[in-house]
Amino acid sequence: MLDEYLARIRAHRNNIHRYRRLLKSNLSDVERQFIERRLTEEQTALLSLSAETFPLAFSLPKGTDMSVS
């Protein structure tokens, strides 16, 4: 089951990279709007799937310094 989630996360990440690369190219206004909408949808899907796959979040207490000396 985890492998399936990881594969879906990877697919969303790949799509996001592809859409970002396309946005750097010469597109018509209609194409640009479509790609921007798809990019937003992929980013939302990735965030949702990531939260579902990895529900735990760890936070550090305020004032904690994580710099390495």
PDB file of N, CA, C and O in Angstrom:
ATOM      1  N   MET A   1       0.825  -1.193   0.000  1.00  0.00           N
ATOM      2  CA  MET A   1       0.000   0.000   0.000  1.00  0.00           C
ATOM      3  C   MET A   1       0.869   1.256   0.000  1.00  0.00           C
ATOM      4  O   MET A   1       0.583   2.203  -0.732  1.00  0.00           O
ATOM      5  N   LEU A   2       1.901   1.274   0.793  1.00  0.00           N
ATOM      6  CA  LEU A   2       2.799   2.429   0.836  1.00  0.00           C
ATOM      7  C   LEU A   2       3.460   2.633  -0.521  1.00  0.00           C
ATOM      8  O   LEU A   2       3.641   3.767  -0.962  1.00  0.00           O
ATOM      9  N   ASP A   3       3.821   1.535  -1.183  1.00  0.00           N
ATOM     10  CA  ASP A   3       4.436   1.648  -2.511  1.00  0.00           C
ATOM     11  C   ASP A   3       3.506   2.356  -3.495  1.00  0.00           C
ATOM     12  O   ASP A   3       3.953   3.150  -4.323  1.00  0.00           O
ATOM     13  N   GLU A   4       2.216   2.061  -3.396  1.00  0.00           N
ATOM     14  CA  GLU A   4       1.240   2.709  -4.275  1.00  0.00           C
ATOM     15  C   GLU A   4       1.174   4.209  -4.000  1.00  0.00           C
ATOM     16  O   GLU A   4       1.154   5.015  -4.930  1.00  0.00           O
ATOM     17  N   TYR A   5       1.142   4.578  -2.720  1.00  0.00           N
ATOM     18  CA  TYR A   5       1.128   5.993  -2.363  1.00  0.00           C
ATOM     19  C   TYR A   5       2.392   6.692  -2.853  1.00  0.00           C
ATOM     20  O   TYR A   5       2.322   7.794  -3.399  1.00  0.00           O
ATOM     21  N   LEU A   6       3.531   6.065  -2.663  1.00  0.00           N
ATOM     22  CA  LEU A   6       4.785   6.670  -3.100  1.00  0.00           C
ATOM     23  C   LEU A   6       4.831   6.823  -4.621  1.00  0.00           C
ATOM     24  O   LEU A   6       5.360   7.813  -5.127  1.00  0.00           O
ATOM     25  N   ALA A   7       4.289   5.867  -5.338  1.00  0.00           N
ATOM     26  CA  ALA A   7       4.234   5.958  -6.800  1.00  0.00           C
ATOM     27  C   ALA A   7       3.332   7.120  -7.226  1.00  0.00           C
ATOM     28  O   ALA A   7       3.653   7.844  -8.168  1.00  0.00           O
ATOM     29  N   ARG A   8       2.221   7.292  -6.542  1.00  0.00           N
ATOM     30  CA  ARG A   8       1.322   8.407  -6.866  1.00  0.00           C
ATOM     31  C   ARG A   8       1.967   9.743  -6.539  1.00  0.00           C
ATOM     32  O   ARG A   8       1.823  10.699  -7.301  1.00  0.00           O
ATOM     33  N   ILE A   9       2.678   9.824  -5.417  1.00  0.00           N
ATOM     34  CA  ILE A   9       3.400  11.048  -5.061  1.00  0.00           C
ATOM     35  C   ILE A   9       4.438  11.368  -6.127  1.00  0.00           C
ATOM     36  O   ILE A   9       4.573  12.515  -6.553  1.00  0.00           O
ATOM     37  N   ARG A  10       5.170  10.344  -6.552  1.00  0.00           N
ATOM     38  CA  ARG A  10       6.189  10.524  -7.597  1.00  0.00           C
ATOM     39  C   ARG A  10       5.556  11.019  -8.900  1.00  0.00           C
ATOM     40  O   ARG A  10       6.115  11.887  -9.570  1.00  0.00           O
ATOM     41  N   ALA A  11       4.406  10.475  -9.255  1.00  0.00           N
ATOM     42  CA  ALA A  11       3.720  10.890 -10.482  1.00  0.00           C
ATOM     43  C   ALA A  11       3.303  12.361 -10.402  1.00  0.00           C
ATOM     44  O   ALA A  11       3.468  13.107 -11.367  1.00  0.00           O
ATOM     45  N   HIS A  12       2.767  12.775  -9.259  1.00  0.00           N
ATOM     46  CA  HIS A  12       2.387  14.184  -9.088  1.00  0.00           C
ATOM     47  C   HIS A  12       3.622  15.084  -9.169  1.00  0.00           C
ATOM     48  O   HIS A  12       3.590  16.132  -9.814  1.00  0.00           O
ATOM     49  N   ARG A  13       4.699  14.675  -8.518  1.00  0.00           N
ATOM     50  CA  ARG A  13       5.937  15.466  -8.569  1.00  0.00           C
ATOM     51  C   ARG A  13       6.448  15.598  -9.992  1.00  0.00           C
ATOM     52  O   ARG A  13       6.857  16.681 -10.412  1.00  0.00           O
ATOM     53  N   ASN A  14       6.428  14.506 -10.733  1.00  0.00           N
ATOM     54  CA  ASN A  14       6.874  14.539 -12.130  1.00  0.00           C
ATOM     55  C   ASN A  14       6.002  15.471 -12.968  1.00  0.00           C
ATOM     56  O   ASN A  14       6.507  16.222 -13.803  1.00  0.00           O
ATOM     57  N   ASN A  15       4.698  15.417 -12.740  1.00  0.00           N
ATOM     58  CA  ASN A  15       3.791  16.309 -13.468  1.00  0.00           C
ATOM     59  C   ASN A  15       4.069  17.769 -13.135  1.00  0.00           C
ATOM     60  O   ASN A  15       4.065  18.622 -14.023  1.00  0.00           O
ATOM     61  N   ILE A  16       4.311  18.059 -11.865  1.00  0.00           N
ATOM     62  CA  ILE A  16       4.613  19.423 -11.440  1.00  0.00           C
ATOM     63  C   ILE A  16       5.881  19.923 -12.125  1.00  0.00           C
ATOM     64  O   ILE A  16       5.921  21.050 -12.617  1.00  0.00           O
ATOM     65  N   HIS A  17       6.906  19.092 -12.157  1.00  0.00           N
ATOM     66  CA  HIS A  17       8.152  19.487 -12.831  1.00  0.00           C
ATOM     67  C   HIS A  17       7.904  19.725 -14.321  1.00  0.00           C
ATOM     68  O   HIS A  17       8.425  20.681 -14.895  1.00  0.00           O
ATOM     69  N   ARG A  18       7.112  18.856 -14.942  1.00  0.00           N
ATOM     70  CA  ARG A  18       6.823  19.011 -16.364  1.00  0.00           C
ATOM     71  C   ARG A  18       6.076  20.313 -16.622  1.00  0.00           C
ATOM     72  O   ARG A  18       6.411  21.039 -17.558  1.00  0.00           O
ATOM     73  N   TYR A  19       5.061  20.622 -15.802  1.00  0.00           N
ATOM     74  CA  TYR A  19       4.289  21.851 -15.999  1.00  0.00           C
ATOM     75  C   TYR A  19       5.153  23.091 -15.774  1.00  0.00           C
ATOM     76  O   TYR A  19       5.023  24.077 -16.498  1.00  0.00           O
ATOM     77  N   ARG A  20       6.029  23.045 -14.781  1.00  0.00           N
ATOM     78  CA  ARG A  20       6.930  24.182 -14.550  1.00  0.00           C
ATOM     79  C   ARG A  20       7.862  24.385 -15.738  1.00  0.00           C
ATOM     80  O   ARG A  20       8.136  25.517 -16.137  1.00  0.00           O
ATOM     81  N   ARG A  21       8.339  23.296 -16.290  1.00  0.00           N
ATOM     82  CA  ARG A  21       9.209  23.384 -17.468  1.00  0.00           C
ATOM     83  C   ARG A  21       8.428  23.955 -18.658  1.00  0.00           C
ATOM     84  O   ARG A  21       8.958  24.781 -19.400  1.00  0.00           O
ATOM     85  N   LEU A  22       7.192  23.529 -18.846  1.00  0.00           N
ATOM     86  CA  LEU A  22       6.366  24.041 -19.931  1.00  0.00           C
ATOM     87  C   LEU A  22       6.094  25.538 -19.781  1.00  0.00           C
ATOM     88  O   LEU A  22       6.044  26.265 -20.774  1.00  0.00           O
ATOM     89  N   LEU A  23       5.918  25.997 -18.543  1.00  0.00           N
ATOM     90  CA  LEU A  23       5.659  27.415 -18.324  1.00  0.00           C
ATOM     91  C   LEU A  23       6.840  28.290 -18.731  1.00  0.00           C
ATOM     92  O   LEU A  23       6.669  29.479 -19.003  1.00  0.00           O
ATOM     93  N   LYS A  24       8.035  27.709 -18.775  1.00  0.00           N
ATOM     94  CA  LYS A  24       9.218  28.460 -19.199  1.00  0.00           C
ATOM     95  C   LYS A  24       9.312  28.569 -20.715  1.00  0.00           C
ATOM     96  O   LYS A  24      10.137  29.318 -21.238  1.00  0.00           O
ATOM     97  N   SER A  25       8.466  27.823 -21.419  1.00  0.00           N
ATOM     98  CA  SER A  25       8.504  27.815 -22.883  1.00  0.00           C
ATOM     99  C   SER A  25       7.543  28.865 -23.450  1.00  0.00           C
ATOM    100  O   SER A  25       6.823  29.531 -22.706  1.00  0.00           O
ATOM    101  N   ASN A  26       7.547  28.995 -24.748  1.00  0.00           N
ATOM    102  CA  ASN A  26       6.701  29.956 -25.446  1.00  0.00           C
ATOM    103  C   ASN A  26       5.307  29.355 -25.621  1.00  0.00           C
ATOM    104  O   ASN A  26       5.116  28.443 -26.425  1.00  0.00           O
ATOM    105  N   LEU A  27       4.336  29.869 -24.868  1.00  0.00           N
ATOM    106  CA  LEU A  27       2.967  29.347 -24.905  1.00  0.00           C
ATOM    107  C   LEU A  27       1.987  30.451 -25.255  1.00  0.00           C
ATOM    108  O   LEU A  27       2.241  31.629 -25.006  1.00  0.00           O
ATOM    109  N   SER A  28       0.872  30.057 -25.834  1.00  0.00           N
ATOM    110  CA  SER A  28      -0.212  31.025 -26.038  1.00  0.00           C
ATOM    111  C   SER A  28      -0.870  31.300 -24.687  1.00  0.00           C
ATOM    112  O   SER A  28      -0.632  30.585 -23.713  1.00  0.00           O
ATOM    113  N   ASP A  29      -1.693  32.334 -24.639  1.00  0.00           N
ATOM    114  CA  ASP A  29      -2.374  32.673 -23.383  1.00  0.00           C
ATOM    115  C   ASP A  29      -3.279  31.536 -22.910  1.00  0.00           C
ATOM    116  O   ASP A  29      -3.348  31.246 -21.716  1.00  0.00           O
ATOM    117  N   VAL A  30      -3.960  30.904 -23.838  1.00  0.00           N
ATOM    118  CA  VAL A  30      -4.864  29.796 -23.496  1.00  0.00           C
ATOM    119  C   VAL A  30      -4.053  28.620 -22.936  1.00  0.00           C
ATOM    120  O   VAL A  30      -4.423  28.032 -21.920  1.00  0.00           O
ATOM    121  N   GLU A  31      -2.960  28.290 -23.599  1.00  0.00           N
ATOM    122  CA  GLU A  31      -2.112  27.187 -23.126  1.00  0.00           C
ATOM    123  C   GLU A  31      -1.538  27.497 -21.747  1.00  0.00           C
ATOM    124  O   GLU A  31      -1.508  26.633 -20.870  1.00  0.00           O
ATOM    125  N   ARG A  32      -1.086  28.729 -21.563  1.00  0.00           N
ATOM    126  CA  ARG A  32      -0.507  29.129 -20.270  1.00  0.00           C
ATOM    127  C   ARG A  32      -1.546  29.013 -19.154  1.00  0.00           C
ATOM    128  O   ARG A  32      -1.241  28.512 -18.072  1.00  0.00           O
ATOM    129  N   GLN A  33      -2.762  29.470 -19.411  1.00  0.00           N
ATOM    130  CA  GLN A  33      -3.823  29.366 -18.406  1.00  0.00           C
ATOM    131  C   GLN A  33      -4.109  27.909 -18.058  1.00  0.00           C
ATOM    132  O   GLN A  33      -4.281  27.562 -16.890  1.00  0.00           O
ATOM    133  N   PHE A  34      -4.158  27.067 -19.078  1.00  0.00           N
ATOM    134  CA  PHE A  34      -4.415  25.647 -18.852  1.00  0.00           C
ATOM    135  C   PHE A  34      -3.304  25.029 -18.005  1.00  0.00           C
ATOM    136  O   PHE A  34      -3.582  24.312 -17.044  1.00  0.00           O
ATOM    137  N   ILE A  35      -2.054  25.303 -18.358  1.00  0.00           N
ATOM    138  CA  ILE A  35      -0.908  24.732 -17.628  1.00  0.00           C
ATOM    139  C   ILE A  35      -0.885  25.241 -16.195  1.00  0.00           C
ATOM    140  O   ILE A  35      -0.622  24.471 -15.271  1.00  0.00           O
ATOM    141  N   GLU A  36      -1.154  26.520 -15.998  1.00  0.00           N
ATOM    142  CA  GLU A  36      -1.172  27.070 -14.635  1.00  0.00           C
ATOM    143  C   GLU A  36      -2.257  26.417 -13.793  1.00  0.00           C
ATOM    144  O   GLU A  36      -2.048  26.126 -12.615  1.00  0.00           O
ATOM    145  N   ARG A  37      -3.438  26.184 -14.410  1.00  0.00           N
ATOM    146  CA  ARG A  37      -4.533  25.519 -13.682  1.00  0.00           C
ATOM    147  C   ARG A  37      -4.143  24.082 -13.332  1.00  0.00           C
ATOM    148  O   ARG A  37      -4.367  23.633 -12.208  1.00  0.00           O
ATOM    149  N   ARG A  38      -3.564  23.366 -14.291  1.00  0.00           N
ATOM    150  CA  ARG A  38      -3.140  21.986 -14.044  1.00  0.00           C
ATOM    151  C   ARG A  38      -2.049  21.931 -12.986  1.00  0.00           C
ATOM    152  O   ARG A  38      -2.043  21.027 -12.151  1.00  0.00           O
ATOM    153  N   LEU A  39      -1.122  22.890 -13.009  1.00  0.00           N
ATOM    154  CA  LEU A  39      -0.053  22.939 -12.010  1.00  0.00           C
ATOM    155  C   LEU A  39      -0.643  23.101 -10.617  1.00  0.00           C
ATOM    156  O   LEU A  39      -0.236  22.413  -9.681  1.00  0.00           O
ATOM    157  N   THR A  40      -1.596  24.007 -10.482  1.00  0.00           N
ATOM    158  CA  THR A  40      -2.259  24.212  -9.190  1.00  0.00           C
ATOM    159  C   THR A  40      -2.974  22.944  -8.726  1.00  0.00           C
ATOM    160  O   THR A  40      -2.907  22.586  -7.550  1.00  0.00           O
ATOM    161  N   GLU A  41      -3.651  22.271  -9.643  1.00  0.00           N
ATOM    162  CA  GLU A  41      -4.354  21.029  -9.301  1.00  0.00           C
ATOM    163  C   GLU A  41      -3.373  19.946  -8.847  1.00  0.00           C
ATOM    164  O   GLU A  41      -3.634  19.233  -7.878  1.00  0.00           O
ATOM    165  N   GLU A  42      -2.253  19.827  -9.546  1.00  0.00           N
ATOM    166  CA  GLU A  42      -1.249  18.816  -9.182  1.00  0.00           C
ATOM    167  C   GLU A  42      -0.635  19.127  -7.823  1.00  0.00           C
ATOM    168  O   GLU A  42      -0.422  18.221  -7.017  1.00  0.00           O
ATOM    169  N   GLN A  43      -0.350  20.398  -7.563  1.00  0.00           N
ATOM    170  CA  GLN A  43       0.235  20.780  -6.277  1.00  0.00           C
ATOM    171  C   GLN A  43      -0.736  20.493  -5.135  1.00  0.00           C
ATOM    172  O   GLN A  43      -0.330  20.011  -4.078  1.00  0.00           O
ATOM    173  N   THR A  44      -2.009  20.788  -5.346  1.00  0.00           N
ATOM    174  CA  THR A  44      -3.029  20.510  -4.338  1.00  0.00           C
ATOM    175  C   THR A  44      -3.156  19.006  -4.089  1.00  0.00           C
ATOM    176  O   THR A  44      -3.246  18.561  -2.944  1.00  0.00           O
ATOM    177  N   ALA A  45      -3.162  18.237  -5.166  1.00  0.00           N
ATOM    178  CA  ALA A  45      -3.263  16.779  -5.041  1.00  0.00           C
ATOM    179  C   ALA A  45      -2.043  16.218  -4.310  1.00  0.00           C
ATOM    180  O   ALA A  45      -2.173  15.312  -3.486  1.00  0.00           O
ATOM    181  N   LEU A  46      -0.865  16.752  -4.609  1.00  0.00           N
ATOM    182  CA  LEU A  46       0.349  16.290  -3.946  1.00  0.00           C
ATOM    183  C   LEU A  46       0.311  16.596  -2.453  1.00  0.00           C
ATOM    184  O   LEU A  46       0.652  15.738  -1.638  1.00  0.00           O
ATOM    185  N   LEU A  47      -0.096  17.791  -2.091  1.00  0.00           N
ATOM    186  CA  LEU A  47      -0.188  18.144  -0.674  1.00  0.00           C
ATOM    187  C   LEU A  47      -1.187  17.251   0.057  1.00  0.00           C
ATOM    188  O   LEU A  47      -0.917  16.786   1.165  1.00  0.00           O
ATOM    189  N   SER A  48      -2.333  17.016  -0.560  1.00  0.00           N
ATOM    190  CA  SER A  48      -3.353  16.171   0.047  1.00  0.00           C
ATOM    191  C   SER A  48      -2.863  14.738   0.223  1.00  0.00           C
ATOM    192  O   SER A  48      -3.021  14.141   1.289  1.00  0.00           O
ATOM    193  N   LEU A  49      -2.270  14.197  -0.832  1.00  0.00           N
ATOM    194  CA  LEU A  49      -1.768  12.823  -0.773  1.00  0.00           C
ATOM    195  C   LEU A  49      -0.628  12.691   0.226  1.00  0.00           C
ATOM    196  O   LEU A  49      -0.538  11.690   0.937  1.00  0.00           O
ATOM    197  N   SER A  50       0.238  13.686   0.286  1.00  0.00           N
ATOM    198  CA  SER A  50       1.355  13.659   1.241  1.00  0.00           C
ATOM    199  C   SER A  50       0.836  13.671   2.676  1.00  0.00           C
ATOM    200  O   SER A  50       1.328  12.935   3.531  1.00  0.00           O
ATOM    201  N   ALA A  51      -0.157  14.507   2.928  1.00  0.00           N
ATOM    202  CA  ALA A  51      -0.741  14.569   4.268  1.00  0.00           C
ATOM    203  C   ALA A  51      -1.416  13.256   4.642  1.00  0.00           C
ATOM    204  O   ALA A  51      -1.379  12.837   5.799  1.00  0.00           O
ATOM    205  N   GLU A  52      -2.028  12.615   3.665  1.00  0.00           N
ATOM    206  CA  GLU A  52      -2.694  11.337   3.902  1.00  0.00           C
ATOM    207  C   GLU A  52      -1.670  10.219   4.125  1.00  0.00           C
ATOM    208  O   GLU A  52      -1.874   9.336   4.958  1.00  0.00           O
ATOM    209  N   THR A  53      -0.573  10.269   3.374  1.00  0.00           N
ATOM    210  CA  THR A  53       0.445   9.221   3.448  1.00  0.00           C
ATOM    211  C   THR A  53       1.312   9.354   4.680  1.00  0.00           C
ATOM    212  O   THR A  53       1.674   8.364   5.316  1.00  0.00           O
ATOM    213  N   PHE A  54       1.642  10.596   5.009  1.00  0.00           N
ATOM    214  CA  PHE A  54       2.522  10.879   6.151  1.00  0.00           C
ATOM    215  C   PHE A  54       1.787  11.807   7.112  1.00  0.00           C
ATOM    216  O   PHE A  54       2.069  13.005   7.141  1.00  0.00           O
ATOM    217  N   PRO A  55       0.851  11.278   7.899  1.00  0.00           N
ATOM    218  CA  PRO A  55      -0.007  12.130   8.731  1.00  0.00           C
ATOM    219  C   PRO A  55       0.689  12.749   9.941  1.00  0.00           C
ATOM    220  O   PRO A  55       0.166  13.697  10.527  1.00  0.00           O
ATOM    221  N   LEU A  56       1.835  12.242  10.318  1.00  0.00           N
ATOM    222  CA  LEU A  56       2.509  12.784  11.489  1.00  0.00           C
ATOM    223  C   LEU A  56       3.312  14.014  11.118  1.00  0.00           C
ATOM    224  O   LEU A  56       3.940  14.067  10.061  1.00  0.00           O
ATOM    225  N   ALA A  57       3.285  14.987  11.984  1.00  0.00           N
ATOM    226  CA  ALA A  57       4.091  16.185  11.793  1.00  0.00           C
ATOM    227  C   ALA A  57       4.816  16.452  13.105  1.00  0.00           C
ATOM    228  O   ALA A  57       4.213  16.426  14.178  1.00  0.00           O
ATOM    229  N   PHE A  58       6.067  16.700  13.010  1.00  0.00           N
ATOM    230  CA  PHE A  58       6.853  16.980  14.193  1.00  0.00           C
ATOM    231  C   PHE A  58       7.237  18.457  14.184  1.00  0.00           C
ATOM    232  O   PHE A  58       7.630  18.999  13.151  1.00  0.00           O
ATOM    233  N   SER A  59       7.123  19.087  15.322  1.00  0.00           N
ATOM    234  CA  SER A  59       7.528  20.479  15.418  1.00  0.00           C
ATOM    235  C   SER A  59       8.452  20.625  16.617  1.00  0.00           C
ATOM    236  O   SER A  59       8.352  19.904  17.610  1.00  0.00           O
ATOM    237  N   LEU A  60       9.336  21.569  16.485  1.00  0.00           N
ATOM    238  CA  LEU A  60      10.279  21.838  17.555  1.00  0.00           C
ATOM    239  C   LEU A  60       9.714  22.895  18.483  1.00  0.00           C
ATOM    240  O   LEU A  60       8.971  23.771  18.041  1.00  0.00           O
ATOM    241  N   PRO A  61      10.050  22.829  19.754  1.00  0.00           N
ATOM    242  CA  PRO A  61       9.600  23.875  20.681  1.00  0.00           C
ATOM    243  C   PRO A  61      10.146  25.228  20.233  1.00  0.00           C
ATOM    244  O   PRO A  61      11.225  25.308  19.646  1.00  0.00           O
ATOM    245  N   LYS A  62       9.401  26.277  20.512  1.00  0.00           N
ATOM    246  CA  LYS A  62       9.840  27.618  20.156  1.00  0.00           C
ATOM    247  C   LYS A  62      11.163  27.918  20.846  1.00  0.00           C
ATOM    248  O   LYS A  62      11.396  27.532  21.992  1.00  0.00           O
ATOM    249  N   GLY A  63      12.013  28.611  20.118  1.00  0.00           N
ATOM    250  CA  GLY A  63      13.315  28.993  20.672  1.00  0.00           C
ATOM    251  C   GLY A  63      14.389  27.944  20.494  1.00  0.00           C
ATOM    252  O   GLY A  63      15.524  28.161  20.918  1.00  0.00           O
ATOM    253  N   THR A  64      14.071  26.811  19.881  1.00  0.00           N
ATOM    254  CA  THR A  64      15.057  25.768  19.661  1.00  0.00           C
ATOM    255  C   THR A  64      15.960  26.180  18.508  1.00  0.00           C
ATOM    256  O   THR A  64      15.477  26.544  17.436  1.00  0.00           O
ATOM    257  N   ASP A  65      17.268  26.124  18.727  1.00  0.00           N
ATOM    258  CA  ASP A  65      18.234  26.494  17.704  1.00  0.00           C
ATOM    259  C   ASP A  65      18.771  25.212  17.077  1.00  0.00           C
ATOM    260  O   ASP A  65      19.390  24.390  17.752  1.00  0.00           O
ATOM    261  N   MET A  66      18.525  25.049  15.756  1.00  0.00           N
ATOM    262  CA  MET A  66      18.953  23.835  15.056  1.00  0.00           C
ATOM    263  C   MET A  66      20.247  24.029  14.272  1.00  0.00           C
ATOM    264  O   MET A  66      20.630  23.160  13.488  1.00  0.00           O
ATOM    265  N   SER A  67      20.922  25.153  14.474  1.00  0.00           N
ATOM    266  CA  SER A  67      22.156  25.388  13.732  1.00  0.00           C
ATOM    267  C   SER A  67      23.257  24.461  14.244  1.00  0.00           C
ATOM    268  O   SER A  67      23.318  24.141  15.431  1.00  0.00           O
ATOM    269  N   VAL A  68      24.124  24.037  13.324  1.00  0.00           N
ATOM    270  CA  VAL A  68      25.211  23.147  13.666  1.00  0.00           C
ATOM    271  C   VAL A  68      26.448  23.980  13.945  1.00  0.00           C
ATOM    272  O   VAL A  68      26.818  24.851  13.158  1.00  0.00           O
ATOM    273  N   SER A  69      27.074  23.705  15.059  1.00  0.00           N
ATOM    274  CA  SER A  69      28.276  24.474  15.414  1.00  0.00           C
ATOM    275  C   SER A  69      29.521  23.803  14.930  1.00  0.00           C
ATOM    276  O   SER A  69      30.621  24.314  15.143  1.00  0.00           O
TER     277      SER A  69
END
